[in-house]
Amino acid sequence: MKHGYRVLIHQDAHDMAARYLRTLRDGGAMGGHLRRVLRDTRLEPLSVEDFLEQLVATKPPQIFAESAVHGDGTDWNQDELSILGDIVVAVAVMAYDNGRHRRPEVHPRPIPATLLFVPGALLANGRGQPPADEAEVTRDGQIDRDGYLRLYERRLLPALTYAHDTSTARGKRALITMPGLGCGQFAGRFKGRLGAVLDDTLVALLDRHGATLGGIAALYFDPYDECSNHESTIHTTKYMVRPLTLGNHDKPQLCTPESYAEAGDDFSDCDLYSVVAWDHVSWPGNDFYGGARSTDDGVKAAATSAMSTMTQVEGAYDPAAYKYQPPRPFQSWGDVVTERELRMAVAGNLTMYPKTTSR
């Protein structure tokens, strides 16, 4: 079956999943949700790709990882959360408004875009357990810059490479907008301090990989109220740091590519991609499965046709509510998933970087 979304994973994360599958075959303990999903399934015949589909099947459409997840094995264990956090989903959409959280501007004509759902570093846990990504990105109670870079390289490089590859294949370039990934509720006790760390990390990633990402014309980073306005050119990519609250209110993250052009820029040949601050254990769109246009995840789902792409059920954008609504009789997109017993497709729908593709 042809899907309008693609699951992306870094080679290192794929290797992590392979090791965990071997551990389970040797009798290792799995989390409660995975145990229920796999209760009638033999592990021996499963490929890593098939196993990832089963692991993704543990995710409900809507949940908030920073407050609702234990991570002690009663729901998921730490290995499972790490693997789920490294899974990225690229979703082809039409954007109906500009993505401002409140009172957005509705586009006169919907614009094509691709949402890149990427989980940020999860450094909060509301259940008294160690946060899922704390061990990797902290040392002695402080952010470990090297560990932070490794985590974001695994999670962002597949998204950036996908944007480069797909835009180039269409004879276009990519303009990518990006929020303060992991800098909000996920940041825990580091909230308000991670914008600059992520800024430095993005510069390091572009410096390291930019030579192979020439199809990316610009990366527009909006850390909301952290960092200052600045820009640089790294290889051939213009890197723009533009916090929304520092004079950039007219440029939320789902505008036309030309809207982000400044003096000397020409983005008329660009397609729009937008990184979405996703959750380790939800479906892409999270809040909006319950009907809420809130958080980066829910706002970008409400503003676009992402729900239709994920469910293959056509809805319609309501410009009065600023929401892409499901058809009747469904009350929410969560109802669509539940009543149709839908699952996310991973097997046959996975691209691994360095690039290998399942068909």
C-alpha positions as CSV (number, residue, x, y, z in Angstrom):
1,M,0.0,0.0,0.0
2,K,1.2,3.5,-0.9
3,H,1.4,5.8,2.1
4,G,1.6,9.6,2.1
5,Y,4.1,9.4,5.0
6,R,7.5,7.9,5.3
7,V,9.3,6.5,8.5
8,L,12.9,7.5,8.7
9,I,15.6,6.2,11.0
10,H,19.4,6.6,11.4
11,Q,21.6,3.6,11.0
12,D,22.8,3.9,14.6
13,A,19.2,3.8,15.9
14,H,18.4,0.8,13.6
15,D,21.4,-1.0,15.1
16,M,20.1,-0.2,18.6
17,A,16.8,-1.8,17.7
18,A,18.6,-4.8,16.4
19,R,20.5,-5.2,19.6
20,Y,17.3,-4.9,21.7
21,L,15.5,-7.5,19.6
22,R,18.4,-9.9,20.2
23,T,18.2,-9.2,23.9
24,L,14.5,-10.0,23.9
25,R,15.1,-13.2,22.0
26,D,17.6,-14.2,24.7
27,G,14.9,-13.7,27.4
28,G,15.3,-10.0,28.2
29,A,12.4,-8.2,29.7
30,M,10.2,-6.0,27.6
31,G,7.9,-3.1,28.6
32,G,4.2,-3.8,29.4
33,H,2.8,-2.3,26.3
34,L,5.1,-4.2,24.0
35,R,4.4,-7.4,25.9
36,R,0.7,-7.0,25.1
37,V,1.3,-6.2,21.5
38,L,3.6,-9.2,21.0
39,R,1.7,-11.7,23.2
40,D,0.8,-13.9,20.2
41,T,4.0,-13.2,18.1
42,R,7.2,-15.2,17.9
43,L,10.3,-13.1,18.0
44,E,12.6,-15.3,16.0
45,P,11.1,-14.7,12.5
46,L,10.8,-10.9,13.0
47,S,13.1,-8.7,11.0
48,V,14.2,-5.4,12.6
49,E,11.8,-3.6,10.4
50,D,8.9,-5.8,11.4
51,F,9.9,-5.4,15.1
52,L,9.9,-1.6,14.7
53,E,6.4,-1.8,13.4
54,Q,5.3,-3.8,16.5
55,L,7.1,-1.3,18.8
56,V,5.4,1.6,17.0
57,A,2.1,-0.2,17.6
58,T,2.4,0.4,21.3
59,K,1.9,4.2,20.7
60,P,-1.5,5.7,21.3
61,P,-2.6,8.6,19.1
62,Q,-2.4,11.0,22.0
63,I,-0.2,11.0,25.1
64,F,2.3,13.4,26.7
65,A,5.6,11.7,27.3
66,E,6.9,14.3,29.8
67,S,4.0,13.7,32.2
68,A,2.3,10.4,31.5
69,V,5.1,8.0,30.8
70,H,6.8,6.0,33.6
71,G,9.6,4.4,31.6
72,D,10.2,1.7,34.3
73,G,8.8,-1.2,32.2
74,T,5.2,-0.9,33.4
75,D,4.5,0.9,30.1
76,W,7.7,1.2,28.2
77,N,11.3,0.6,29.3
78,Q,14.2,2.9,28.7
79,D,15.5,0.9,25.7
80,E,12.1,1.1,24.0
81,L,11.8,4.9,24.7
82,S,15.2,5.5,23.3
83,I,14.4,3.6,20.1
84,L,11.0,5.3,19.7
85,G,12.6,8.7,20.3
86,D,14.9,8.1,17.3
87,I,12.0,7.3,14.9
88,V,11.2,10.2,12.5
89,V,8.1,10.5,10.3
90,A,7.9,12.7,7.2
91,V,4.3,13.5,6.3
92,A,3.3,15.1,3.0
93,V,0.5,17.7,3.6
94,M,-1.3,20.8,2.4
95,A,-1.0,23.7,4.7
96,Y,-4.2,25.8,5.1
97,D,-2.9,28.4,7.5
98,N,0.5,29.9,8.5
99,G,0.8,27.9,11.7
100,R,0.5,30.7,14.2
101,H,-0.8,29.2,17.5
102,R,-3.6,31.8,17.8
103,R,-5.5,33.7,15.1
104,P,-3.4,32.3,12.2
105,E,-3.6,33.7,8.8
106,V,-5.5,31.4,6.4
107,H,-3.6,30.9,3.1
108,P,-5.7,32.1,0.1
109,R,-4.7,28.8,-1.5
110,P,-3.3,25.9,0.5
111,I,0.4,25.4,0.0
112,P,2.1,22.0,-0.3
113,A,4.5,21.2,2.5
114,T,6.2,18.3,4.3
115,L,6.1,18.0,8.1
116,L,9.1,16.3,9.7
117,F,8.0,14.8,13.0
118,V,11.1,14.6,15.2
119,P,11.2,14.0,19.0
120,G,13.3,16.3,21.0
121,A,15.5,15.3,23.9
122,L,13.1,14.1,26.7
123,L,14.5,15.5,30.0
124,A,11.3,15.5,32.0
125,N,9.4,12.7,33.8
126,G,6.2,13.4,35.8
127,R,6.2,9.9,37.3
128,G,9.3,10.1,39.4
129,Q,11.5,8.0,37.0
130,P,14.6,9.0,35.1
131,P,13.7,10.9,31.9
132,A,14.2,8.9,28.8
133,D,17.1,10.8,27.3
134,E,18.8,12.1,30.5
135,A,21.5,9.5,30.6
136,E,22.7,10.2,27.1
137,V,22.7,14.0,27.1
138,T,23.7,14.9,30.7
139,R,26.8,14.4,32.8
140,D,27.1,15.3,36.5
141,G,23.8,17.1,36.4
142,Q,24.6,19.3,33.4
143,I,24.1,19.1,29.7
144,D,26.8,17.1,28.0
145,R,27.3,18.9,24.7
146,D,28.8,15.8,23.0
147,G,26.0,13.6,24.1
148,Y,23.4,16.2,23.1
149,L,25.0,16.5,19.6
150,R,25.0,12.7,19.2
151,L,21.3,12.4,20.0
152,Y,20.3,15.3,17.7
153,E,22.5,14.0,14.9
154,R,20.6,10.6,15.0
155,R,17.2,12.3,15.0
156,L,17.7,15.3,12.8
157,L,20.1,14.0,10.1
158,P,17.5,11.6,8.6
159,A,15.0,14.5,8.5
160,L,17.4,16.9,6.9
161,T,18.6,14.3,4.4
162,Y,15.1,13.5,3.5
163,A,14.3,17.1,2.8
164,H,17.5,17.4,0.6
165,D,16.7,14.2,-1.3
166,T,13.0,14.8,-2.0
167,S,13.3,18.4,-2.9
168,T,16.3,17.8,-5.2
169,A,14.4,14.9,-6.9
170,R,11.7,17.5,-7.8
171,G,14.2,20.0,-9.1
172,K,13.6,22.3,-6.2
173,R,15.4,23.3,-3.0
174,A,14.2,22.9,0.6
175,L,13.4,25.7,3.0
176,I,13.1,24.1,6.5
177,T,11.5,25.8,9.5
178,M,12.2,24.4,12.9
179,P,11.0,25.2,16.5
180,G,12.9,24.9,19.7
181,L,13.0,21.1,19.6
182,G,13.0,19.8,23.1
183,C,13.3,23.3,24.6
184,G,9.7,23.5,26.1
185,Q,7.9,20.9,28.3
186,F,10.5,18.2,27.4
187,A,13.3,20.4,28.9
188,G,12.4,19.8,32.5
189,R,14.8,21.6,34.9
190,F,16.8,22.8,31.9
191,K,13.8,24.8,30.5
192,G,14.9,28.2,29.3
193,R,18.5,27.1,28.9
194,L,18.5,24.8,25.9
195,G,17.9,27.2,23.0
196,A,21.5,28.3,22.8
197,V,22.6,24.6,23.2
198,L,20.4,23.6,20.3
199,D,21.6,26.6,18.2
200,D,25.2,25.5,18.6
201,T,24.2,21.9,17.8
202,L,22.5,22.9,14.6
203,V,25.6,24.8,13.5
204,A,27.7,21.8,14.3
205,L,25.4,19.5,12.3
206,L,25.4,21.8,9.3
207,D,29.1,22.2,9.5
208,R,29.6,18.4,9.6
209,H,27.1,17.4,7.0
210,G,26.2,20.5,5.0
211,A,28.4,19.5,2.1
212,T,26.0,16.6,1.4
213,L,22.9,18.7,2.1
214,G,23.2,21.2,-0.7
215,G,19.5,21.0,-1.6
216,I,18.7,22.8,1.7
217,A,18.5,26.5,0.8
218,A,17.8,27.6,4.4
219,L,17.2,26.4,7.9
220,Y,14.9,28.8,9.7
221,F,15.3,28.1,13.5
222,D,12.6,29.7,15.7
223,P,13.4,29.1,19.4
224,Y,10.5,31.3,20.4
225,D,11.9,33.5,23.2
226,E,15.5,32.1,23.5
227,C,18.6,33.2,21.6
228,S,19.0,36.4,19.5
229,N,18.4,37.2,15.8
230,H,21.5,36.1,13.9
231,E,22.4,34.3,10.7
232,S,25.3,32.7,8.9
233,T,25.9,30.7,5.7
234,I,27.2,27.1,6.4
235,H,28.4,25.4,3.2
236,T,25.5,26.5,0.9
237,T,22.8,26.6,3.5
238,K,21.6,29.9,5.0
239,Y,21.1,29.3,8.7
240,M,18.7,31.9,10.2
241,V,17.9,32.1,13.9
242,R,14.7,34.1,14.3
243,P,12.9,33.8,17.7
244,L,9.2,34.5,17.2
245,T,9.1,37.0,20.1
246,L,12.0,39.1,18.8
247,G,10.3,40.9,16.0
248,N,9.4,37.8,14.0
249,H,5.7,37.5,14.8
250,D,4.7,37.7,11.2
251,K,6.7,34.6,10.3
252,P,5.3,31.5,12.0
253,Q,6.5,28.2,10.6
254,L,4.0,27.4,7.9
255,C,4.3,30.4,5.7
256,T,5.2,30.3,2.0
257,P,9.0,29.8,1.5
258,E,9.2,33.3,-0.1
259,S,7.9,34.8,3.1
260,Y,11.2,34.0,4.9
261,A,13.3,35.8,2.3
262,E,15.3,38.8,3.6
263,A,17.7,41.1,1.7
264,G,19.6,39.2,-0.9
265,D,17.6,36.0,-0.5
266,D,15.6,34.2,-3.3
267,F,13.6,31.2,-2.0
268,S,11.2,31.2,-5.0
269,D,12.5,27.8,-6.0
270,C,12.0,26.2,-2.6
271,D,9.5,23.7,-1.2
272,L,8.5,24.1,2.5
273,Y,9.5,21.6,5.1
274,S,8.8,22.1,8.8
275,V,10.3,20.1,11.7
276,V,7.6,19.3,14.3
277,A,8.5,19.0,18.0
278,W,7.1,15.4,18.3
279,D,6.6,13.0,21.2
280,H,8.4,9.7,21.6
281,V,5.2,7.7,22.2
282,S,2.3,9.4,20.3
283,W,1.2,9.4,16.7
284,P,2.3,12.4,14.6
285,G,-0.1,15.2,15.5
286,N,-0.6,14.1,19.2
287,D,-2.8,16.9,20.7
288,F,-5.0,17.2,17.7
289,Y,-6.2,13.6,17.9
290,G,-8.3,14.9,20.8
291,G,-9.2,18.1,18.8
292,A,-6.8,20.5,20.5
293,R,-4.8,23.0,18.4
294,S,-2.0,23.3,21.0
295,T,1.7,22.6,21.2
296,D,3.8,22.6,18.0
297,D,2.6,19.1,17.3
298,G,-1.1,19.8,17.5
299,V,-0.9,23.2,15.8
300,K,0.8,21.9,12.7
301,A,-1.5,19.0,12.5
302,A,-4.6,21.2,12.8
303,A,-3.2,23.7,10.3
304,T,-2.6,21.0,7.6
305,S,-4.0,17.8,6.1
306,A,-1.6,15.7,8.2
307,M,-4.5,13.7,9.8
308,S,-5.8,12.7,6.4
309,T,-2.3,11.6,5.3
310,M,-1.9,9.5,8.5
311,T,-5.4,7.9,8.4
312,Q,-6.2,7.9,4.7
313,V,-9.5,9.5,5.7
314,E,-10.3,12.8,4.0
315,G,-11.4,15.7,6.1
316,A,-11.8,19.4,5.5
317,Y,-10.2,22.6,6.9
318,D,-12.6,24.8,8.9
319,P,-11.3,28.3,8.6
320,A,-13.5,29.5,11.4
321,A,-12.0,27.0,13.9
322,Y,-8.6,27.0,12.2
323,K,-8.7,23.2,12.2
324,Y,-8.6,20.4,9.7
325,Q,-11.7,18.5,10.9
326,P,-12.7,14.8,10.3
327,P,-15.8,13.9,8.4
328,R,-19.0,13.1,10.1
329,P,-19.9,11.1,12.2
330,F,-16.4,11.2,13.7
331,Q,-16.0,13.7,16.6
332,S,-12.2,13.7,16.5
333,W,-9.3,12.2,14.6
334,G,-8.7,10.0,17.6
335,D,-12.1,8.5,16.9
336,V,-11.0,7.7,13.4
337,V,-8.0,5.8,14.6
338,T,-9.9,3.9,17.2
339,E,-13.0,3.0,15.2
340,R,-11.1,1.9,12.2
341,E,-8.4,0.1,14.3
342,L,-5.6,1.9,12.4
343,R,-1.9,1.2,12.8
344,M,1.1,3.2,11.6
345,A,2.9,1.5,8.8
346,V,6.7,0.9,9.3
347,A,7.4,-2.4,7.4
348,G,7.7,-1.6,3.7
349,N,7.7,2.1,4.6
350,L,11.1,2.7,6.1
351,T,14.1,4.6,4.9
352,M,17.4,4.3,6.8
353,Y,20.3,6.7,6.7
354,P,22.9,6.1,5.4
355,K,20.3,5.4,2.8
356,T,18.7,2.0,2.4
357,T,15.0,1.9,1.4
358,S,12.3,-0.8,1.9
359,R,9.7,-1.1,-0.8
